[in-house]
């Protein structure tokens, strides 16, 4: 799936080529799923033990799963239990999140899946990442803080707390002093929460903080 990194390229032509490959991969997933569903109905009743002894049905399911390993977001599903820091799919998880952060309209049009975004953000929000991954996560927090809110963005507070440090705080401080009113509010809120690790990132806390800022 090396082609997938073209989805976050600066060059529009490179992104277009990657999107074409993604569409081809997604088409194969849809075809495999359609074949599996057809066979499922042919081996009714649903859920019967005999159904899962049908070798043709099982092979169709295996082909569907196999097709998904070369497509997004399907390749990010069914992550095995264990340390995400050693998961071979971690670079693609970060790619998926960066794609949504940098090119949200393309991501929404071609691979929107809020549940996958949420689960990945929560999964990567752990301490102990290597330097390159930590730098990528810091970049993602800054990107999200500086843009208008999108679904599940609040989950990135978990990441900010996991990679908290001088680099992140310096970027947040710069954003908090920018000309963009959203960036100022969002960065200020994240900095405030970083100083209060015991405070939950809830809607009530956000609204209370906004009221305090307005009064101040």
N, C-alpha and C positions, 0 to 999 in steps of 0.2 A: 504493500500500500504506500510505497514511497511517493506516488503521484499525489497523495492527499496533502502533502506539505505545500503543493502549489495553491491550495485554497487560501493560504495566508500570504501569498506573494504580493509584492508591491505592484508588479506588472499585471495590468488587467488581462492581457493576452494569456499569461501563464495561469491566472485564476480561471479564465474561461476554459482553457484546456483541461484543468483539473475538474471543473464542474461537469464537463462532458464525460470524463471518465467516471465521475461519481454517478451520473445519470445512468450510464451503462451498468455499473455495479448494482445500483438500486433496481434496475429493470430485471436483472438476473435474480435478485432476491424476490421480487414480486412474482416472477414466473415460477420459481421454486416453491413459494408459498401457495400459489394457486394450484400447482400440481399436487402438493401435499393435502390441501383442503379437499380437492376432488377425490383423492383416494380415501381420505378420512370418511367422507360421506358414503363411499362405496363399501366400506367395511363396518357399517353400523351394526349393532347399537353402539353409541359413543361410550367410551370408558370401559367397554367390555375387555376382559383379559385376552380374549381371542384376537381382538383388534391389534393389540401390540405384539402378537406373535406373527403378524403378517409381515413377511420380509420385504415386500414391495413398499408397504406403507413406511416401514422403518427406514428403508433406504431413501425414500422421498423426504422424510424428516431430516435425515443426515445431510442430504443435499441442500436443504433449506438452511440449516445451521452453517454448513460450509460456505454457502453463498454470502451469508451475513458477515463472515470474517473478513470479507474484502469490501465492505460497504460501511458507510456512516449514516446513522449512529449505531447500526446493528453490531458492529465489531466491538463496541464498548459495553455491550450487555453481557450478562452472565460472567462477570469478572470472578475468578476463583477467589476463595477466601484466603486471607493472608496479608502480608505487608505490601501495601500499594507501592512502596518505595522500590520494591524489587520486581514489580509486575512488568513484564515485557510490553504491555499495552499502555504504560504510562505516557510515553511520548505522544501517542495518538489521543489520549485523554486531554493532555495539555493543548494539543493542536485543536481539538474540537472546541475547547473553551476559548482559545485565542481567536479562532475563526468567528465565534459568536461575538467576542468583544470588539474585534477590529472591523468586521464586515457583517454587522447584524442583519442587514436586509438580505444579503445573499444567504446567510445561515438560515434565516426564517423561511426564505423561499424554497430552499433545497434540502434542509435537514432539521427543521425545527422539532425539538423534543425537549420540553421543559423538564420533564422528570429525569432525563439523562443528564442535563446540565446540573440540576440540583444534586443528584447523587454523586456526580464527579467532583463538584466543588466541595461537598462535605467530605468525600474520600481523601482528597489531596490536602485537606486542612489538618495536617499533622506535622509535628516537629521532626527534625532529623533528616530532612531532604539534603541531597548534595548541593553544591554551590550553584550548578547550572539550573537545576529545578527550582531552587529557592529564588534565583534571579528571575526566572520566568513567572513564578507566582507573584513576586513583587510587582513585575510589569503588569500582570493582570489586575491586581488590586488598583493600581494607579489608573489603568484604562477605565475600569468600571466606575471609580470615584469621579472621574472627569466627564462622564457622559450622563445623559438623562436616564433615569431609572428604567430598567427592563426587568421582566419577570425573573424572579429568583436571585436578583443581584444582591439582596440583603444577605445571602448565604456567604458572600465574600468576606464578611466580617470575621468568619471563622478562619479564613485563610490569612487575613491581616494579623490576627492574634497568633497564628502558627508561625509566621515569618517575621514577627515584630522585631525591629532593630533600627539602627541609625539610618540605613539607606531608605527603608520604607517611610520612616517618620520624616525624613528630609523631603521626600517627594510629597507626602501629605501636607506638610507645612507649606510647601510652595503652592500646592493646589488650593490650600485654605486662604492664600493671599492673592489668588488670581482674580481676573475680572469676571469670571463666570460665576453667577450667583449659586448655581447648583453645585459646582465643584467646591466652592467655599463652604457651603453648608455640609455637604456630604463628607468632605475631608475633615472638617472640624468635628463632626460627629464621630467619625472613626477614630480620630486622635483622642477624643474624650473617652471613648470606650476602651481604647488601648491602655489608658491610665487607670481603668476600673475593670479589671478582668472578672470581677464577681458580678457585674451588672449584665443582665441578659439583653440581647439585641431584639427587643420586642417593639411592636407598634406603639405601645403605651410609652415606652422609654423614649422612642424617637419623637413622639408628639410632645412629651414633657420637656425634652431637650430643646426642641424648636421654640416652645413657649418661653423658656428661660432665656434663650438667645434673643428673642424678639423683645422681651422686657429689659434685657441688659443693654 
